[in-house]
Amino acid sequence: MEDVIKQIVDAEKRAEERIERAKEEAREIVLKAREEARLIEQEIIERAEKQAEALVEKARLEGEEEAKKILAEGEAEIEELKVKATNNLERAISAGIALVRGG
């Protein structure tokens, strides 16, 4: 009878040890999963930041190109107005000379 009781006690002890090992393994799995989740989150954030930087850079370059285009159009318009102003001035001078000469 004592052997049976001793075997039962030993079996309970082994069962408790297995339970404790299982709990420890479960804790380790949870910790590892949390660490992996943190690393994945960090990787996703880094990837998103790089994509955002690329989009900002693209928008900046497009803005610069648009500004250059607008500036070039403005310069062309200014040049056109200068030519018109010069022509108008020459006509006004000619008209003035004609009036002075009596014609």
C-alpha angles and dihedrals in degrees: 000000000000089000090054092049090046090050091049091049091047091048091051090048092051090047091052090048090051090048091051091048090049090050091050091048090049090051090050091049091051092048091048091048091050091050092049090048090051091050092048091048091050091049091050091049092049091049091049091049091051091049091048091050090050091050092049091049091048091050091048092052092046089050091051091049091049091048091050090049092049091046092050091049089049092050091049090050091048090051090050091050090049090054091048091047091050091049091048091049092050091049091048091050091048091048090048092050090048091052092048091050089050099250 
